[in-house]
Amino acid sequence: MKANAVMRMSGSVAALLVLVLQPARVSAAPNEDGTIARQKAAIEAFDAAHKEYLKTGDLATFRSKLGQSARELSACLDEFNRAHNSAAAGLSLLKLGEIYRFQENYRAASGYFLKAIDEARAAGDAKTQASALIGAGRCEYAGRKDFTAAGAHFREAVTVASALTDHTPLFNALSWQAQVEVVMGNLIGAADLLARVFALAPQLQDQSLVLFAHLDRADVFVQLAGKSEATKAYSAQLESLQLAQADYEAALKLAHQFGYATLYPTIEQFLRELTFRRRMVENNVNFSKMLGQSSVFAPRKPSDVLVNEQFVPDRVDLPAGLIALVQKDRLLEGRDARSLVTRGQFHAAAGEADQALADYLKAVDALEADRRNLRDDQSREEFFNDKIAFYYPAISQLLQRKRFAEAFELMERSRSRAMADLIFSKKLALARPEEQSLFGEAQRRRAEIAALQKKLFDYRTRPDRESFTSEIKAAEQQIADLEKADREAAARLATKAPRLRELIVSQPASLEHVQEILRRDGSEMLYYLSLDDGLILWHVAGESQHVRSVLFPRSELKAKVAALRASVSSRDAKFDEKSARELFLYLIQPALAWIKSQQLILIPHAEMNRLPFAALIAPSGQSLGEMFALSDAPSAGLLLDLKKGGAIENGRLLAAADPDIEEARSEVEAVASFYPNRSKTVTDALIPESEVKSIAGDYDVLHLSVHGKFTPVEPMLSYLQLGKDAGNDGRLTAAEMFGLPLGKARLVVLSACETGEAEATPGNEILGIERALLYAGANSLVLSSWPVDAASTALWMKTFHAEARQKPLAEAARAACIEVKKKFPQPYYWAAFRLVGR
């Protein structure tokens, strides 16, 4: 059982349980002189006390025996040091590290473990070395919560332990590495590691360790259920909860078999919580079915859409069986975020709004505290995936009370926070291009590892997996090689950019600051939040703001966006004008009377990130792309970090074309004509990838008319197809783009197909090329959401660059949209391109 599997428990016993599970198993040196015999006795007493504690829960006796063992082991250590006996000294240091870790003195414990690693390495004792590496990793995991450092220790332990005939250290190292992957959000990687753990289980001498492996795997299934909950994949959520239940039941059975009475109530509580969550899912399924049977979500005129300022219902009737379950099993007494939100929901259902808001705000505080302890962008990003909805009840309650500034801040806290932290940290930690390039390489390797882990998981879960033995071995070796290279590169990056190891927490944008910027720019903003039962639409202008609740459930939004997207992204599909008009009535019409500016910034949410807003049709028959100069951003905070997308008359241009793409060469030559004597063009052959990496930072405007490919399995491996050269494969991936020095780039235009495709996480983290280019420093982006006809693309780009010499970029994009529509009326031709930025 690991830290994140038991964090819902309370009290000192629970805290100690996190620390005492899966102790390292090591053997004493064979030469048992007096000191060796004393050491062995102290270790045996230590292990016996641990076993007894798991059976009785007698914390006072356990701590007393720990003190006795520590004193004896310290005395032995002094003698081993005088005798220069590295093997025996390493063993004593290891056990002293375990004792201090059990006492939650992580700093002292870590010191002992690190010394044990050195002594064991000097003595050639791989078993003690591997066990000490695990101990050091656990100190980083539970003490400093530095999961990157913990993972490095666990991976090294796996390497060392793989050569041992005793599989216990390897079992433990893989188990803990899996827990790091869980925290980092790589659930597929965690599942793959646990598959290796269970393959080792029959060979273990101590079968009680399998109990904890079941708890670890149950935790993975619970996390997968949380991800499914965030995406409303209810059948997958129920399946994951069922698998988690099977593992908890297996763990409880083993706990009884070994007499570990201390664990009975904890595991039984986990099972009760699963039952409660399953009931909640079933309730959501019924609500979703009810909405699906409704015929009210096909508006034909503005008055057909229900819009009001009621953000929370007066009262909600919960199923009696669910209330009884909560009361019987006391499921709302926890202080974790999930328990606090659930408790708030029960208060809200009873009409106790003040108590509900208090619980919701406590839940947000708990989330923010946990998030601050995470030290890298991946773990912060994934941390929110199954918890982001915990912010929404507090937002609704604050809006109901017209506490708009507080509500806006919470909305920003729930949007693209990992990306905001990353950009803010980069300014302080990656001052030189070399450092940024190293960071880009690290992103690429980690994306490749994630993709291979998914492939490996698919192989291992196939019914005919025996037929893929060679593929499995090849993937395992590739992962091992990449992880080794990643460890070596991480060490170089830590030396060159040490501050990057401590990701800084960015501050969310305030409503007041957003209004100040909009007033200065002469723009207005529509900010969206899609909830299960409706939509929150926020109009923000320099001198005013309005918020409304729109009866438009997320399931309906998802269906209409998918229908419209399918109809515009294919040349042969018929345009779904009905969905385009309905979406305008839901998303734009409620705020239309307030919008005075021609420049409209959109902050989409959830499925709206795949919505071609320009194609929405107003009751007047105009498209939104004709009515307003549109741009968008993942969050208001990220938008404020950018500069106003003004005219680029004096910009220096780097432009390149794929000569095999029809009209790409003429497109690039035409674009270059707007930058006389200030451009470099490459059209006769694909521009080499290394050249783009080396010279991109010298230009204000980049325009690449090359093939692009979105990779849904691992979005950060989406790429632009450039020329191969000695050091590069020609695929400039999104992960590698993190390393581009684009601090001077006022505009990056990618007219290639699918460059605007991305995966939007529940926390509105946009994974793909857009994220990478914004991190690299680009101020404004023009991206394509689907493969578009070459002739219409060339016309759009020529018009855009011609207009952008004198007009703001959003106005130039609008002009391009209007010009293309004259010749190519269908939205397929003109609605694909979107401007990211101000």
N, C-alpha and C positions, 0 to 999 in steps of 0.2 A: 504494500500500500504506500503510495507516494503522497507528497505534500498536497498536490492539487486534488487528490482523491479524497482527502479527509479535511479539507479546509472548512467544511461546513460544520465540523464538530466544535464544541466549545470546552473551555476549562483546561487546567494544566495537564490532566491525563491525556486528553486529545492531543495537545501540543507535543507531549513527550512521545506519543505513539508515532507521530510523523517521523520522529528522529530515530526510533529504536528498531524499525523494521528492516529486514534484510541485512543483518550484520555481516561483515566480511568474515570468511572462513579461511584461516591460515594454519599452517603447521609449524611447530617448533623445530628448531634445528636438531639433528639426531644426537649430537653430543650432549647428553643430559648430565652435566656436572651440577654442582649445588645451585648455581645461579640459574642455569637453564631449568632445573627442576622447579625452582621458585617461580620463575616466569610462567612455566606451563601451568602450575597450580593457580596462579593469579588469572590466567586467561580462561581456564576451565571454570573457575568461580564466577568470572564475569559472564561467560556464556550461560552458565546454569542460572544465574540471577536474572538474566534477560528472559530465558524460557519461563521461569517461575513468574515473572511479572506479567507475561502475556496470559498466564493462566489465572492469576489472582488479582491483578490490578493493584497490588500493594506498592504504592509509589514510594513511601517512606523507606521501607526495607530495601527496595531496589536502589535508591540513591545512596543509602548507607553502604551497601555492598560495592557500589561503584567507587566510592571513596576509598574503601579498603584495597580494591584492586589497583586503583591509581597509585596509591602510596607504594605498594609492592612493586609495580611495574617501573615506577620512577627510580626506585633503589636499584633494581636490576639494570636499568638503562645506564646508570652511572658506572656500574661495573663493566658492562659491555663496552662502553666508550673507552674506559681505561685499557681494556684488553684488545681494542681495535677490532671487535667482532661485529662487522657491519650487518651480517645477516640477522643476528639476534637483536642488535640495536634497532634495526628496521622494524622487526616484529613488535618490540616494545613500543616504539614510536607510533606504529599503526594502531595498537590497542589503546594507547593513551589518547590518540586523536579521536577514536570512537567514543571514549568515555566523555571527553570534553564536548563532543558533538551532541551526545545524549543530554548534556547539561545546558545545551543551547549557547555555549561559549564558542561561537564559530571562529572567531579570530584565533584563539588558542588552538582549537582543533585543527584549523587549516595549517598553522605552523608545524604541528606535529606531523600531519600527513605529508606535507612537502618535504620535510626532513626524512620521513620514512621512504619516500620515493627515491631520494638520492642514495640513501644507505642500501636499499634493496637493489637499485641499479648497479651500484658498486659491487655488491655481493653476487650479482647474477641471479637474484631471487625474484623470478617473474611473478610468482603468485602474490607475494607481499607487495610488489610494485603495482600490480594491477589493482589489488584491494585498496592500496593507499590512493591511487588515482581516483577510484570510485569515491572514497571518503572526501578527497579534496573537491571533487565535483559536487558532492552533496552539500558541502559547506557553501559553495558558490550558489547552489540552487536554493537552499532554504535560508541561508544567512544573508548574503548580499543580493540575492535574486538576480544574479548576473547569469542569465541562462546561456549566453554565448560562451562565457568562460566555462560554465559547467559542462556544456556539450563538448568542448574541446578536451576536457579531462576524461569524459566518458568514452569519447571516440578513441583516445589514446589507450585507455584501459581495454577496450575491445581488441585493439591491435596486439597489445601485450598478452592478453588472456587467450587469444586464439591459438597460441602454440601449446597451451597447457592440456594435460590429460584430464585434470580435474576441471569440469565444466562450470563449477559454481561461480568463479569470478566472471567468466564470460556471460553467464546467465544474468548476474547482477548488473554488469556493465550495460548489456543490451537493454535490460529493463529500464534503467535510469536514463539511457539515451532516448528511449521511447518517450519517457515523461517530458524530456526537454522538447522533443518534437511536438508533443501535445500543446505545451505552453506556447511554442512558436507558431502553432496553428497548422502544422504539417501533419494532419491526422492520417493521411495515407502512408507517410513515412513511418509514423508511430505504429500503425497496424502491421506494416511489413517487418519492423523490428520485433514486434511481439510474436509474429509468426515464427521468427527464428528462436525466440525465447521458448515457446511451447515445443518446438522441435527438440530442444535440449532437455526438456523436463524429465523424460524417462531415464536419463542418464545421471540424474542428481542423487547424491546420497541423502540429502535432507529434502524430503518431499514437501515439507511445510512451506518451502519457498514458492511452490506452485500456487498456494493460496493467494499470495500477494500478486502473482502474475494474473490471476483471474480478476483481482480488483483493478489492476492496471488496465486490462483490456476492457473491463466494464466502463472504466472512466473514458476510454476512447469512444465507446459506443454512445455514452451520454453526451460527449462533446459533438459527435456526429448528429445526434438528435437535435442538439441546439442549433447546428448549422441548418438542418432541414427546417426547423421552426422559423428561422429567420427568412427563409425563402418560401415558406408556406407549402413545403413538400410534405404533407401530412402523412401519407402512406410510408414514405421513407423514414419519417420521424418515429412512427409507431414501430416499424421494423427494428430500428436502432435501439429503442427502449426495450423491446422484447429480447434482443441479444444481450443487452446490459443486464437484464433480469436473470438470464441464464447464467451469466458469469458470477453475479452476486450470489445466486443460489449455490453454485459450485463452491465458491469461497466460504460460504456459511457452513456447508457440509464438511469441508476440510477443517474449518475452525473447531467444529464439534469433534472431529476425529482426533485432533491433536490437543483438545482440551483448552484451547485459547479463549477462555471465557471473557477476557477483556474485550475481545473483538465482537462478541455476539451482538450487543446492543447497537454498535456502530453499523454493522452490515445490515441488521434488521431495519434500522432507520433508513438506510439507503434504499432498501426494498420498498418501504412505505412511501418514500418520496417518489419513487418510480411509479407506483400505483397512482399517486396524486397527479403526476405529470401526464400519465396516460389518460386520466379522466379529463384533464384540461384540454388535451389534444382532441379527444372525442367531442368535447363541447365546441371547439373551434371548427371541427369538421361539420358539425350540424349547422353552425352559424353560416359557414361558407355555402353549404347546400341550399340553405334558405335564401341567401342572396342570389345564388345562381338561378333559382326558380322565379326570381322577380323580373318583371317586364318594364320596370320604371327607368332603366338605364339606356334608353334610346331616345334622347331628346331631339326635338326638331326645331325648337326655338328657345331663346334665352330663358323664358319663364318656365320651361320644363325642368330646369335644373334647380334643385333645392339648395339655397345659399343662406346661411345665417351666421350669427355670432355665438352659437351654442356649441362649445367645444367639449363639454362633458355631459353625459346624460344625468338626469335628476336621480335616477335609481336604476339598478340592474338586478333582475331576479336570477340568482344562481341556482343550479340544480340542488335539491335538498340533499341528495346523496353526496355531493361534493362538499357541502358545508359540514355534514356529519363526519366525513372522512378527515377533514381538517381539524375539527374539534377533538375527535377521538385520538388522533395520532400527534396532536400538538405540532402541526407542521409549520406554523407561522411564528415560531419563537426564535428562529435563527436571526443572526445579525448580518448575514451576507446579503448582497444586493438582490438576489433572486427572491429570498424570503421576504425582504422588506417590500419589494414591489408587489408580491402576491398579497402580503398583509394590507398594503395600501388599496389593492383592488377590492378586497373584502370590505374595507371601510367605505370605499366609494360606493359599492353595491348597496350598502346599508344607509347611504345618504349622509355619511359622516365625512364631508369634504375636507375639513381642516385636518383631521387625523390622517386622511389619505395623502394629502399634500406633504405633510410632515414625513411620512414613511417614504414617499417617492423621492424627496430631497435627500433623505438619509441614504437611500439606495444610490443616488448619483454621487454623493460624497464618497461612499464605499468604492464605487467603480473608479473614481478619479484617483483615490489613494492607491488602489491596486495598480492602476495604469502607470503612475509615476515610478513604481518600482521596476517597470520593464525598461530595459536599457537599449533596445534596438528597434528599428522600424518594423521589422517583420512581426515580432511578438506583440508590439503595440497595435499593429493593424489587425492581426488575427484575434487578439484579446477581445475586440469589440464584436466580432462576427455573430456570436450568439447572445450578446448582451446589449446591443445597440438599442433595442426596443425598450430597455429599462429607462431610457431618457424620456420617452414619449408621453407617459402619463403625467409626469411633472410638467412638461411643456403645456399639455392641454389644460391642466389645472391652473397654471399661471396665466394662460391666455384668458381663461374664464374670469379671472380676477382682474384682467386688463393690466397685468404686470408685464408689459410688453418687453422692456429692456431685459429683464431676467429670462423671459421665455426665449428671446432671440439669442442670448448668450448660450443657453442650453442647446438650442438648435445647432449653433456653431460648434459646440463641444461634441456633438454627435456626427460631425461631418469632416471627413478627410483629415482627421487629426494626425495620423501617422505621417502623411505627406507633409503637412504643415510643420511638424516637428523636424522632419528630415531636412526640409529646405532651410529652416531657421538654424539648425545645427551646422549645416554645410557652410554657412557664412563664417562661422567661427572656427570650424575644424578642417576645412579643405581649402586652404588659401592658394595652393599652387596647382597648375594643370596636372602635374605628375600625380599628385595625391588623388585628384578627382578621377584620373584614368585608372588608378589602382582600385578605386571604389567601384567603377564601372565593371572592371574585370571580375571583382568579387560578386557583383550582382548577377553577372552572366553565369558564373560557375554554380551559384546557388539555384538559379532557375533551371540549369541543366540537371542538377542533382534531383530537384523536385520532379522534373519530367520523367527521369529514369525511375524514381521511386514509384510513380504512378504506373509506369509500364510494368515494373516488377510486381506490384500489387495485382495488376490485371492478370499477369501470368500465374501467380500463385493461387488466385481464386477461381481459376478455370477448372472445370471438371476433368479436362484432359491435360492437366498441368505437367504430368510426367513426360508428355511429348515435347515440352519446352525446356528441358533440363539445360541444354547448351545455351539457350537464350537467357535463362535465369542466371547462369554462371557468368555470362558475358556482361549482363547488366550489373551484377554485384561487383565485378571487377572494375567496371567503368565508374561506379559510385565510389568505390574505395580510392581509385586514382584521383578523382575529382576532389574528394574530401581531403586527401593528403595535400594536393595542390592548394586547396582553400586554406588549410591550416598554415601552410608556409607563407601564403600571401597575406593572411590575416596578421601574422607576426610582423611582416614588413610594413603593413598599413598602420599597425599599432605604434610602430616606431616613428613613422613619418607624420601620422596624424593622430596623436594620442587622445585628443579631445573627442574624436568621433566615437570612442568607446562609451562615452557618457552622453547619450542622446538627450538633447535639451527639450524641456516641455515648453511648447509655444503657447501663447495666450490667445484665446479666441477673439474674433472681431466683435466689437460692441456695436449696437444699433446706432449709437451716436456717431461713431467713426465712419460707419458705412454711409450714413446720410451726408456726412461732411464730404466724403469723396464723390458721391453721386451729385451733390450740389456743385462741386468744382468741375466735374466732367460734363454736366448737363445730361446725365443719363438717369434711367430708372431701372428698378429691379423687380423681378418676380421670383419669389423664393418658395419652393414647394416641399411639402412633407406628406408622403403617401402612407396612410394608416390602413389597418384592416377594414375599418368601418367608414372611412371617408378620407377626404383630402384637406389639408390646411394650406391655404393660399395666402401668401404674404406679399403685398405690394409695398415697396419702399422707394420713396423719392427724397430729394434733398430737404424738402420742407414738410413732408407728411408721410404717414404710413397707415396702412389698412390691413387688417387680418380677417379672413372669413373661413368658415367651415363649409365645405362643399360635400354634399352627399354623393360620393364617388368612390366606392370601396376599391381597395387595391386589386382585388381579383378582376374587377371590371376594367380597371386601368390596364392591367397586364394583358388582358385579352384584346383590348382595342389597339394598344400599341403594337402588339404582335401582328394583328391583322393589317394595320396601316403599313408597318415596316415591310411585311412580305409583299405588299402591293406596289411599293415604290422602289424596292431594291432589285427588281428584275425587269429587264426591258420588255419581256413577253407577258408580264402580269398586268391585269386590269387594275387601274388606280381605284382604291377603296375610298371614294369620295364621302360615303356615309360616315365612316370612322373618322375621316379628316374633319368633317363638320362637327361631329359629336365631341371630339377631343377639343376643338376650339371652344365649344360651349362650356365645357367643364374647366379647362385650364386657363383660358384667356378672357372669355367674356365676363366672368364675375369681376374682373379688375379693369376692364376696358375703359370705363368712364373716368377712371382716375389717372390713366396714363396720358401725360401731356407731351413727353419728349418723343423724338423719333428714334432715339437710341435705347434699346431695351436689352438688359442683361438678364439671362435666365440662370437660375441655380436649380437644376433638375434633381430629382431624387428617384431612387429605385429604377423601375423599368423606364422611366422618362429619359434615362441616359442613352437609350437606344431609339428615342423618338425623334424623327426628322421634323422639328418644330416648324421649319420653313414651309412645310407642305400642308399645315393646318389651314382649313378654309373657313373664313368668316361668313356670317349670314349674307354679307354684301357680295360674296363671291370672290373677294380678294384672298390671296394667300398671305399667311403671316410674314413670309419672307419678303413680300412686296410692301407690306404695311409698315414694317419697322426694320431698322438696322440692328440685326440680332448678333449677340455673342453670348457665350456661356462660360461657366467655370464650375469646378466641383464644390466650392464653398465660397462664402463671402470673404473669409480670411485669406484664402489663396488668391482671390481676385485682387484684394488690396495690396498684396505683395508685388503685383505687376504694375507697370506704368500704363498710362492712357495710350491706346493704340492710335497714335497720331499719324499724319502723313509721313511717307518715307522718301520724299523727293531726293534727298542727298545721300541715300544709302548706298553701300557697296554690296554688290551682288555676287554670290556664288551659285551658279545654275548648272544642272547636269541632267542629261536625258538618256534613256535607254534607246539606242538606235533601232531596236527591234519593235518598239511600240509606235504604232501609227500616229503620226502628227506630234509625237513628243519632241522631235528635233525642232520642228517649226514653232512649237509652243515655247520652247526654251529660247530660241533665237528672237522671237517676238518679245518675250519678257525682257531679254537682255537689252533690247533696243530702248527700253525706258530708263536704262542706267548707263548712258554713254560714257565710255572711258572709265567706268567704275565697276566693271564686271569681269568675272572669269567664267567662261562657259566650257563645258565638256559634252560633246554630242556625237563624236565619231565612234566612241566606244564607252562602255560603262566606266564611270569614274571609279578608280580603285578605292576599296574600303579604307586602306591606310591613309590615302590622301585626304579623304573626308575627315578622318580623325585628327589629322595633323594641321589642316588649314581652316577648318570650319570656324574656329575662334577668331579668324581675322576679318570676318564679314558681318555686316549688319543684317543682310537678308540672305536667306538660303532658300533655293527653289529646286526641288528634286522631282523630276518626272520619271520615276522608275517604278518597277513592280514592288508592291508591298503585300505582305501576307500576315493575317491575324491567326494566332495559334491558340485556340480556346483551351487546349489541355494545360498550357502554361503560358498565359498572356505575355509574360516578360520575355518570352522567346519569339514573339512576333517580330518581323524583320522587314528591312528594305533590301532588295537585291541589288548589290553593287558589284564592282569588279573584284575578282580574286587577285591576290598577290602573295608574296612570299610568307607573310605573317598572318594572313587573314583568309577566311573562307568565302568572303564576298557577301555574307549575310550579316548586315549590321542590325543586331537584335536590339529590342527595347532595353534589355539589361545593359548592353554595351553603351547605349546612348546616355546612360547615367554619367558616363565618363567624358562626354563631349564638353569642351570648354566653350559654352555658348553664352557667356556673360555679356557679350556685345550684341547678341542677336536680337534685334527688335522684332523680327518676323521670320518664322520658319514655315514654308509652304511645302506640303507633301501632296502632290496631285495624284500619287499612286493609289491604287485601289486598296480599300480596307485599312488605311492608315489611321482612320478615326475610330475603328472598332476597338472596344475595350471591355473588360469585365468590371462591373460595378459591384463591390462588396456591399453587405448590409450597412456598413459605416460610410458608404459613398467614397471609398477608396477606389480610384479609377486605375485599374491595372492594364498597362499596355504602353504604346508609344507616347501617348499624351503625357502620362505621368513622368516618363523618363526625360522628355524634352523640357518640361517645366522645371524639373529638378536641375537639369543641365544649365539652365539659365535663360532659356528662350522666353521672350516677353509676350509674344502673341503667336498663335498657331493657326494655320489653315489645314484642315484634315478632311479626308474623304471617308464617308461611312460605308460605301459599297463600290464595287467596280462600275465605272461609268464609261459611257461611250467616249471614244477618243476625240471626236470632233467637238462635242459639247464641252468636254473638259478643257480643250484648248481655248475655246471661246470664253469660257468662264474665267480662266486664268489670265488671258490677255486683257480682258475688260477689268478685272480686279486690279492688276498691276498698273494699268493706265490710270484708273481712278485714284489709286492709293498714293499717287505722286502728290496730290493736292488735298485729298479728303481723308478723314479718319478711316481706319481700316474697316470698321463695321459698316460705314456708309459705302465704301468700295465693294464690300461683299454683297450688300443689297443691290447695288447697281449691276453687279455681275449676274445676280440671280434674275433680275428683271430683263437684262439683255438676252440671256440664254433662253428664257421662257418665250420670248418673241419668236424664236426660230424653232425651239423644241418645247412644245407646250406641256408635255407630260412631266410630272415631278421627278421621275427617274433621272432625268437629265440635269435638273438644276437644284434639287433639294439635298443632294448628297454632301455638299461642302458646308462645313461649319467653322466658325471663328471662335477660338478659345482665347479669352482675354478681355481687356477693357476697351 
